[in-house]
Structures are given as structure tokens and as C-alpha cells.
Amino acid sequence: MSLNKKDIIEILKSSDDELFRKADEVRKEYKGDFVHLRGLIEFTNICRCNCFYCGLRAENKELERYRLSEDEILNCVKNAVNMGYKTVVLQGGEDKYYTRDKICNLIEKIKNYDVAVTLSIGERSFEDYKAFKASGADRYLLRIETTDKELYKQLHPNMDFEHRKKCLYELKELGYETGTGCIVGLPNQSIEALADDILFFKELDADMVGVGPLIPHPNTPLANAKKDNFNLALRVMAVIRLILKDINIPATTAMETLHPNGRIIALKSGANVVMPNMTDTKYRAKYEIYPDKICINESPDKCAICIKSKIESIGRKISTSKGFRKDNY
């Protein structure tokens, strides 16, 4: 579907639920009824950045910090493989401890388990990205969060919007399946800015796009921001499916944090990926990007049983592939 900025703005401002039915139809046509499960490993909550919306920000002194050992990370990978997951996602703050060599060594060991590897570790040098790819990394997730340059500047002290964009294009150039995304409900964020976000995802030809509603963290500058952003986030996600028909779109955990059935609603509105948490329960509460995250006290196997049951309850199937953009099963 060819939608211009004006069309997107109109759809986002509308309250017509027909959007979700259309997005689900496009999802079914281009991605089938399969849901890809990706085992999420939150391996460090240490971060050099001070993003205004994130509980991991360096200036949050209330957060108990941690790093998983290599053995702990590989144990999470083994558990994911035993549960049938075909992708693992290494996600962490921008932690300088993890040098190029350390990440490359981890990737090489994980690839021995015959899984796809997604990295979500922030802005790195082109040489780092190149080395990670050579070591076997398949995907990289780097959310732009907002394409409104002024808003980006306000929310990201000592960071550069153009550099972040450059990183995304470098990832595409190196052959990664490249993921990005945005936060919906940021203070001073306009519907027009959200439309620009969507058009940027199209311009980048992103392979994965994650949309998360803002959930204010009490130990951040956005502590008092509004958090009733579920419906608008869902609309943004659905429009992305209409425009980028064959990409992978996760039903994000943040959606379920705001709505008790949020991930299933997202799966019925265009999403086709779920990322169950493989991190040991003793660390989960410490990876507090936002408060009140779901499932922080549930074991990985319990999470797997729960989400598989929910997926099957709406007539969807668990994929047995590694879930690349062109994989429809």
C-alpha cells in the first residue's frame, strides 16, 4: 500500500479499528500464520548513555548493576535452543566492558548452537559492526526512537542524531538484517513526527521494526510523563505493516505492560514476532528500562509455555525457521 505523509497522519488520528483488520490481512498474506520466537538475553544493564526515558541511564544511581558471565550467557542460549528457539537476542546497555573481541568471541560460541544471532548493543564503530558480522551475527537492532531531530536532541544528551542514522545505514551496507523502531508517547512528540518515523523506516528499508509505548520510569527526567499510549502505539505498528509488508514486527513486551493482553492484540494487528525473556529471574528486575515489566519473576520455561499457549489460542503457529525477513514459516 502506497501511503504518503498526509495519509499516515489521517490514519493515526483516526479511531477506525478497520486499520487493525487490514494490517492483520497483510501480515497473513506476506508472513503467513507463523510467529517467530526469539530468546531475549539481557546480558548487561550497565550503560554509558543518559537517555531521558530509560531506566538504565548512567545517572540512575538507584539501579543495581550487573553483567552476566560468559557461562551464564551461554547457559541462556542452551536453554533457548532446548526450548526450540531459532534466534537469540543479545541485548544490553552500551557497556564499554564488552569490547569488539569479547562480543566476537561470544558470537562465535553462540553460533555453534545453530541459531541466528541478533545484537542490540547500541552505537558502535563501523569496524566493530564489520567484525561482529564476520563472526556470525545475523541481525542488529538499533532503534532510532524518534526522527524529530530537536526532540532527539532533547532526549539524548551527548548523542548525535545523524550519527545514529549513519550507524543504521552502515548496518544495512554490511548485510545485517537491520532492525529499528520508535517510542510512541514521548513528551512534545507530534503525530506528524510519528508519520516521519514511519517514512524513515520505509526509506531505510528496515527488516525489523519495533514500536513501544512510552512507560515513564520514576528515576528518569520523564518520570511524570503520560503513559496512556497503547492505542496510538498499536496504530503506528499497524501502519508500518501496511507499508513494509514483509518485514518482521514484534509484539513488544511494553505493549503487554500497558495492556494485560497487549502482545496478543498486537499479533492480531500486524505483528509476527515475540521475544520471550531467557534471562535468569535473579537479573530480570534489574534490567529496568521501564517499570512494571511483565514476567520478571517467571522462569524462562514458564514464559515459553505461557506465550506458546497464547499464540496457539488465536490460531497461529510457532515457526520452526530462523525467522529471516524472507522466511514465511
C-alpha positions in Angstrom: 0.0 0.0 0.0 1.4 3.4 -1.0 0.7 5.9 1.7 2.1 9.4 1.8 2.7 11.5 5.0 -0.8 13.1 4.8 -2.4 9.6 4.6 -0.4 8.3 7.5 -1.3 11.3 9.7 -5.0 10.8 8.9 -4.9 7.1 9.8 -3.0 7.8 13.1 -5.5 10.5 14.1 -8.5 8.3 13.2 -10.2 5.9 15.7 -11.2 3.5 13.0 -10.4 -0.1 14.0 -10.6 -1.3 10.4 -6.8 -0.4 10.3 -6.0 -3.4 12.5 -8.0 -5.8 10.4 -6.2 -4.6 7.2 -2.8 -4.9 8.9 -3.6 -8.5 10.0 -4.7 -9.4 6.5 -1.4 -8.0 5.1 0.5 -9.9 7.8 -1.2 -13.2 6.9 -0.6 -12.7 3.1 3.1 -11.9 3.4 4.1 -13.7 6.6 1.6 -16.5 7.0 0.2 -17.6 10.3 3.6 -18.3 11.9 5.0 -16.5 14.9 8.8 -16.3 15.3 10.0 -16.7 18.9 13.3 -15.1 19.7 15.0 -15.8 23.0 16.0 -12.5 24.7 19.1 -12.4 26.8 19.5 -9.2 28.8 23.2 -9.6 29.5 24.2 -6.3 31.0 22.3 -3.3 32.4 25.4 -1.1 32.5 25.1 1.9 30.1 27.2 4.9 29.3 24.2 6.8 27.9 21.7 9.1 29.7 18.6 8.8 27.5 15.8 10.6 29.3 13.3 7.8 29.0 15.5 4.8 30.0 15.9 3.3 33.5 19.3 2.0 32.5 20.6 5.6 32.1 24.1 6.1 33.6 22.8 8.7 36.1 20.3 6.4 37.6 22.1 5.6 40.9 19.2 3.6 42.3 19.7 0.7 39.9 21.8 -2.3 41.0 24.0 -3.0 38.0 25.1 -6.4 36.7 26.9 -8.2 33.9 26.3 -11.9 33.0 29.3 -14.0 32.8 30.1 -15.8 29.5 29.0 -19.1 31.1 25.7 -17.5 32.2 25.1 -16.2 28.7 25.8 -19.5 27.1 23.6 -21.2 29.6 20.7 -18.9 28.5 21.5 -19.9 24.9 21.4 -23.6 25.7 18.0 -23.1 27.4 16.7 -21.3 24.4 17.8 -24.0 22.0 16.3 -26.7 24.2 13.0 -24.8 24.0 13.2 -24.8 20.2 14.0 -21.2 19.6 15.9 -20.5 16.4 17.1 -17.0 17.3 18.7 -15.5 20.4 18.9 -11.7 21.0 21.9 -10.3 23.0 20.5 -7.1 24.4 22.3 -4.8 26.8 23.2 -1.2 27.6 26.1 0.5 25.9 28.6 -1.2 28.2 32.3 -0.4 27.3 33.4 -3.6 29.1 32.2 -5.5 26.0 35.0 -4.8 23.6 35.0 -5.9 19.9 36.9 -9.1 20.8 34.6 -10.0 23.7 31.5 -9.7 21.5 33.1 -11.5 18.6 34.1 -14.4 20.9 30.5 -14.6 22.3 29.0 -14.6 18.8 31.3 -17.4 17.6 30.4 -19.6 20.6 26.7 -19.0 20.2 26.8 -19.8 16.5 27.9 -23.4 17.5 24.3 -23.9 18.6 23.0 -23.3 15.0 20.9 -20.3 15.9 20.5 -16.8 14.4 22.1 -14.1 16.5 20.7 -10.6 16.9 22.7 -7.9 18.6 21.1 -5.0 20.4 24.1 -3.2 22.0 23.9 0.3 20.7 26.1 2.5 18.7 29.5 1.0 17.7 32.1 1.8 15.1 31.9 0.5 11.5 34.9 -1.7 12.2 33.0 -3.3 15.2 29.9 -3.9 13.1 32.0 -5.5 10.4 33.8 -7.7 12.9 30.6 -8.8 14.5 29.2 -9.7 11.1 32.3 -11.7 10.2 31.9 -13.6 13.5 28.4 -14.7 12.5 26.0 -12.0 13.7 22.9 -12.1 11.6 20.8 -9.1 12.8 21.3 -5.9 14.6 18.6 -3.9 16.4 19.2 -0.1 16.8 16.1 1.9 17.5 16.1 5.5 16.2 13.4 6.2 18.9 12.4 9.4 17.1 13.3 11.1 13.8 12.3 14.5 15.1 15.9 16.0 15.4 15.0 18.5 18.0 13.2 16.0 20.2 16.0 13.5 19.7 18.5 16.1 20.9 16.4 16.9 24.0 16.1 13.3 25.0 19.7 12.1 24.2 22.4 14.1 26.0 25.8 13.9 24.3 24.4 11.8 21.4 24.1 12.7 17.8 21.0 12.0 15.6 23.0 12.0 12.3 25.5 9.5 13.8 22.7 7.2 14.8 21.2 7.3 11.3 24.7 6.6 9.9 25.0 3.5 12.1 21.8 2.2 10.7 22.9 2.7 7.1 26.2 1.1 7.9 24.4 -2.0 9.3 22.4 -2.3 6.1 25.6 -1.8 4.0 27.3 -4.7 5.9 24.4 -7.1 5.1 22.8 -7.3 8.5 19.0 -7.7 8.8 18.6 -4.3 10.3 16.1 -3.5 13.0 15.0 -0.2 14.3 11.9 1.4 15.9 10.4 4.2 17.8 8.8 5.2 21.1 5.2 6.4 21.0 4.1 9.0 23.5 7.2 11.0 24.1 6.6 14.5 25.5 6.2 17.0 22.7 6.0 14.3 20.1 3.6 15.1 17.3 1.5 12.8 15.1 3.5 14.4 12.2 6.7 13.3 13.8 5.4 9.7 14.1 4.5 9.8 10.4 8.1 10.9 9.7 9.3 7.9 11.8 7.3 5.5 9.6 8.5 7.1 6.4 12.1 6.8 7.7 11.6 3.1 8.3 10.5 2.8 4.7 13.4 4.8 3.4 15.9 2.6 5.3 14.0 -0.5 4.2 14.2 -1.8 7.7 13.9 -5.5 8.1 12.5 -5.4 11.6 10.6 -2.5 13.3 9.7 -2.5 17.0 7.2 0.0 18.3 7.0 0.6 22.1 4.6 2.9 24.0 6.4 5.2 26.5 6.3 3.9 30.0 7.8 6.5 32.3 10.4 5.4 34.7 10.4 7.1 38.1 14.2 7.6 38.1 14.4 9.5 34.8 13.6 13.0 33.7 10.4 11.7 32.1 9.1 10.4 35.4 5.9 12.4 35.2 5.1 11.9 31.5 1.8 10.4 30.5 1.8 6.7 29.8 -1.6 6.1 28.1 -0.1 5.4 24.7 -1.2 1.8 23.9 -3.7 2.5 21.2 -1.6 5.0 19.4 1.4 2.7 19.5 -0.8 -0.1 18.1 -1.9 2.2 15.2 1.7 3.1 14.4 2.6 -0.6 14.3 -0.3 -1.4 12.1 0.5 1.3 9.6 4.1 0.0 9.4 2.7 -3.4 8.4 0.7 -1.8 5.6 3.7 0.0 4.2 6.5 -2.6 4.9 4.5 -5.7 4.2 7.1 -8.4 4.5 9.2 -7.2 7.5 9.3 -8.8 10.9 7.4 -6.8 13.6 7.5 -7.8 17.3 4.6 -7.7 19.6 6.6 -5.8 22.3 6.6 -6.6 26.0 5.9 -2.9 26.6 2.5 -3.3 25.0 1.6 -6.1 27.4 2.9 -4.0 30.3 0.3 -1.4 29.5 -2.5 -3.8 28.5 -3.0 -7.3 30.1 -3.4 -8.9 26.6 -1.2 -6.4 24.7 1.0 -8.9 22.8 -1.9 -10.9 21.5 -3.7 -7.8 20.4 -0.5 -6.8 18.6 -0.2 -10.2 17.0 -3.8 -9.7 15.7 -3.0 -6.2 14.4 0.1 -7.0 12.2 2.9 -8.3 14.4 4.5 -11.7 13.8 7.4 -11.9 16.4 7.5 -12.4 20.1 10.7 -12.2 22.2 10.3 -14.4 25.4 12.9 -13.5 28.1 15.6 -16.1 28.6 17.4 -14.1 31.3 17.6 -15.7 34.8 15.0 -14.3 37.1 17.6 -13.0 39.6 18.6 -10.4 37.0 15.3 -9.6 35.2 14.1 -6.9 37.6 17.4 -5.2 37.3 17.0 -4.7 33.6 14.5 -2.0 34.2 14.3 0.1 31.1 10.8 0.9 32.3 8.9 -0.1 35.5 6.4 -2.9 36.0 7.7 -5.1 33.3 5.8 -8.3 32.9 7.1 -11.8 33.8 10.1 -10.7 35.8 9.5 -13.4 38.3 8.7 -16.2 35.9 11.3 -18.8 34.8 12.1 -19.0 31.0 10.4 -22.3 30.6 7.2 -21.0 32.2 7.3 -17.9 29.9 7.7 -20.2 26.9 4.7 -22.4 27.9 2.6 -19.3 28.5 3.4 -17.5 25.3 3.1 -20.6 23.1 -0.3 -21.3 24.6 -1.5 -17.7 23.9 -0.2 -17.9 20.3 -2.0 -21.2 19.6 -5.2 -19.9 21.2 -5.6 -17.4 18.3 -4.9 -19.9 15.6 -1.3 -19.1 15.0 1.6 -21.5 14.8 5.2 -21.4 16.2 7.7 -21.0 13.4 10.5 -23.6 13.0 12.7 -21.4 10.9 15.3 -18.8 12.0 12.9 -16.1 11.0 14.7 -14.1 8.4 12.6 -11.5 6.5 12.1 -13.8 3.6 11.2 -16.8 5.8 7.5 -17.2 5.9 7.2 -20.3 8.1 
